[in-house]
Amino acid sequence: MKHDLVRAHGSDPISYSTLQAGLSYFETSFGYVAFQRAFGFDLTLGPPVCASGDRVELLQRFLRGSRRPLFFYVQRDVAMLAAELGGRRFRASGMGVDKLLALDVPEAEVSPRVRGALKKAARAGFEVREVRPSELSAEERARLGAITEAYLRRSAVPVEMHFLNRPLAFDGDGLARLFVLRQGPDARVFGYAVLDPYFDGGRIQGYLLNLIRCEPTRLWGVYYSTVATLAERLRAEGVAQLSLGFCPLVDVDTEGCSPVLSRQVRWMERQLAGVGYLARLREMKGAFPGLTPQRYFVTPSAWAVTTLLALLRACRVPLTEILRRSFSE
C-alpha cells in the first residue's frame, strides 16, 4: 500500500525514505504521514505522501490525531499550510537547503575540484558499477558492511543515521539502486552509493543520493568523481534530476516565518558554521551547480533547539559525540 502511494505521489526526494524500517505512520485510505516519536514530538519525515488535492485533509487529520506534531523537512508550501491549519501555536522557519542538479539541461561548467577528481579517478582505474542488492552473495554483503563500519569509525557522525538517511538494505521493491565503487587493476570494491527514486505522475523524475560510503583511500575526491559519474549516467538514461540531499543550517531563509523562531535558527546558523561536518557538506555539494530549494520545519515549541534535539534522537545520533569530534578536528 505505502509503496504504491510513494510511486503515485512521492514527488519529494525524501519520499522513498519514508519506507525505511522503524518509522511510525498516520495512515488513511488516500495517503499517509511518516513520523518518528522523538523528544516528545511526532517528528514527520518530509511532506505527507498523498495527492496534492488531499493534502489539506490529511494534514488536518494528522493534526487532530497526533499528540504533539512537528512538521520537519518540508517545502515552503507545506510549511505555510501546516502552520495555518495548526493555528497560532505553530511556528515555521527555514532550516537549510537541498542541492538539486538538473540533468535535463545543458551541462554547466564543471568546477576545478570536480574536474581534478575525475582526472585522478581515471588514472586510478576508478569505476562505478551498478549491482542488484538481492543478487549479492553473503560475502559481498559482508564486504559492504565492513565498508560502512570503516567509514563510520572516522566520520564526524559515528553511527549510521536513520530517518533523514535510509540505512542500507538488501531487500525491497527493487526501485532503489546500488552502485559499488572500484579501483585498481584488481577492481577492488572500496565503497558504494545508493540512489533512491522519486516520482512525478507515477514515473521516476529523479534520484536522491541517499548514501555514499567508502573506506580510507589514497584516491582524492571520491565524492566528486562518484557524483559526476552518476549524474552523467542518469543524464544518459533520460533522468531529469539528481538530488544530493540536505545541507542543514546553510542559506537559511526565514522570510514570512516566525520572528522568534527565525532569530534562533539564524543564531544557530552562525554559531555552527564552523563545525567540520556541516562545513564539509557545504563545500562538497557546493562544487556542483544546481538549485537550492529551502527546507522548513513547523513546531508548536517556541524553542528551535527542541527541534534539533528531536532530530538527533530520531536519527539515533549522539549530540555530545558529534560536537566532540567536530570541534576537535
N, C-alpha and C positions, 0 to 999 in steps of 0.2 A: 504493500500500500504506500508506504513512505517513499520507496524507490520510484514508484510511478508518479507520485506528486513532484518529486525532485526533477524527473525527466520532463514533466509537463510545465512546471512553474519555477524551477530552480535557476533563475537568471542571475542570481548573485554569485560571485565566485566562491563564497563560503558555503553555498547550499549543500554541496556534496559532503562537507564535513559534518553536517547535521545527522548523517547516517552512522557516525562512529559509535562504537560501543561505550556504554556508561552514561549517556545523556538521558535526561527525562523529557517527556513530551506532553504538551497540551494538544490533544487531538480532536478533530471534528471530521465530519464526512467529506469536507471540501478542502482541508488543509491542516497544518499543524505548526506549532511553535516549539522549537528545540530549546531547552534550557538546562542549566546546571544550578542546583541549590548550593549556594556558597555565601558564607559570611552573613547569613540571614536574608539573602536575596534570591529570587528566581532570576538568574542572570541569563538572558536569551543569547543564543548564538546566531547573530545576524537577524535579518528580517523574517517575518512569517513566510512559510512556504505555501502559497496559495495563488489563485488567480488574482489579478490586480483588483477586480471588481468585488472580491470577497475580503479584501484586506481590512476594511473598517469593521466588519462583523467579527472577524477572527480576533482582531486586537481588542475589541470590546469584550468579547467572551474571555479572553486571557486576563484582561484587567479585572474582571469580576471573579475569575476562578483562582487567580494567583494570590498567595498571602502577601508577598512584597515584590512585585515585578520590577525588574531593572532591564531596560532595553539596551543591549550592548552591540556595538559593531554594526550599526545600521546606517543606511543612507539618509541624506537630509530629509527627503520627503517622508520617509517612515518616522524619523525622529520628531519632526514637527507634528505629524498626525498623532503619534503616540502621546506627545506632550499635551496636545489639545484634548484628546479623548480622556487622558488621565486627570485633567483638571489642574487647579492651582498648585497642588502639592508636588507636581512633577516638574523637573528642571532638565533642560537639554544643554549639551555642549559638544563642540567638536573635540576630537581626541587624536587626530593624526590622519595620515593619508595612505591610500593604497598606491602601488605603482602598476600601471596598466599599459602594456605595449600593444599598440595597434598594428597587427600583422598584415592587414588588408590595404595598407597604404604604401607608397614608395618608401624604400628603406632610408632612414635618416643616417646622417654621418655617424660612423662608429667612433666612439671615444678612444683616445690613445690607450687607456688601460685595457679596454676590451680587445683592441687591435693587437696590443702586445701579448695579451694572454693567448689569443688564437695562434700567434706565431710560435710561442713556446709550446703550446699544445701540439701543433703539427710536428715540431721537431721531436717531441717525446713520444709520438705514436699514440696520442690521446684519442679515445673513441667513446662515443655514447651509443649504446646498443640497447634496443628495446627487448624485453623478455616478458613472458607470460608468468605472473606470480603463481598461478595454480599448477604450472608445469615444472616449477623449480624442485630440485631434489632436496632431501633433508640437509645434505652437506652444503648446498648452495644457500639455503635459508639460514643455516648457521653462520655462514660467511657474512651475510648481510647483517645478522645480529651482532657479530663481532665488530663490524664496521661502525654500527650505531654506538656500541659501548666505547670504542676508541674515540669517536667524535665527542661523546658526552664528557669523557674524562678531561678534555682540555677546553670545554665550552664554558662560556660565562653563565649559561643556564645548565646546571649539572644534571638535569633529569630530562627525559623525553617528555616534552609538553603534550598535554591533551587539549581539548576544547578548541582553541584557535588553530592548533595543528592537529591533523588526523594522524595518529600513530600508524606506522607501517603495518599492513595486514596483507595476508596472502590469499584470503578468500574474499568473496564479494560478488558483485554482478558483472565484473569484467570491464567496467567502464573506466575505472582509474587505470593509469598506465605507469608501468615501472621500467626504468632505464638503468642499466648498470654502466659505471664509468670504468674504463680500462685504459691501461697504458703499457708501453714497453713491448719488446719483441715477443714476450710470452702472453701478452694481452691480460695481464694480471688485473683482477677486479679489485679496485681500491675505494669505490664509492657507489652511490646510487642516487637517483632522483625519482620523485613521484609526482605525476600530474593528475589533478582531479578535474573532471569536466564540469562545466556549467552550460546552461541551455537557453535557447530562445525558440519558443513555439515548438518544443519537443526535439529540436535539433541542437547539436553541440555548437555553441558560438565561440567557446574559448576554453582554456585550461588554466587552473591555478597551480603554480609551482608550490605544492604543499610541503614537500620535504626535499632537501639536498644534504646528503651526509657523505663524508669521506674520511679516510684515515689520514694521519700525517703523511705528507708527501713533499718532495723537493720541487714538484711542479707548481710554479706560481700561477695564481689567477684561475683556479679550478672553477670557482663560482662564475666568473665572467665567461670563460670558454664554454661551460655547460649551458648557461642561459642562451648565449649566442647560437650554439649548435641546436638546441631545442627550438628556439624561435625560428631558425631557418627551416628546420624540418616541418614544423607546424604550418609555416607560410606555404611551403610546397604542397602540403595537404589541403590547402584552402581554408585553414582555420583562421578566424578573424582576430582573435585576441590571445594574449598570454599575460596573466596576472602574476606579478612577483610577490603579491601579498602586502602585508601591513607594515608601515613604518610608524610606530607609536610615538606620540608627542613630537611630531615633525610637521611644521607648517600648519599648526592648529588654527582653524577658522572658527570664530565664536560669534560671527555676525548674526544678529537676531536671536541669540541664545540667552540663557540666564546670566545676568551680570555677575552675581555672586559666584556661581559655579565657574564661569569663564575666567575670572581673576585667578582662581585656584589652579585651573588647568594651565593657564599661561605661566604661572609661577613654577609649576612642576616642569613645564617645557624648558624653562630657563635653567632650573636647578639640575635637571637630569641630562642636559645636552651633552655633557662631557663623559657620561657613563659609556664605557667602552663598547658594550653590546649594542646600545642604541646608535652610537656613532658609526659603528661598522655597518649596521643595517642601512643607515642613511647613505653612507659612502658607496656601498656595493650596488644598491638599487638605483642610486643617482647616476651611475655610469651609463644607464640605458635611457634614451629619450622616450617619453611617453606621457600619458595622462596621470594626474594625481588626484583622483576623487577623494573628498573628505569623508571620514567616518565619524559617527556621533554615538553618544550614549544619552539615555534619558533615565533619570533616577528620582526616587522620592526623597533621597537624602540631600541635605544641604552641604555635604562634605564630599569633595571629589576623591579624597583618599579612600573612602569606603568602597568606591568602585574599583580602585586599583587593588585593594586587598581582596575583594571578591574575585577579581580576575585571576590573581595569582593563586588563590585557592582552587578555583575551577581548573586552572592549568596544571595544578599539582606542583607548583614551583615555590621553593623556599625563598622568601624575600631576603633574609639575612645572608644567605649564601651567595645570592646574586650580587648584592651590594659589596660583600667582601671580595669576591673575585673581580668585579668590575673596577672598583676603586683601588685595588692593589696592583693593577696592571701597570 
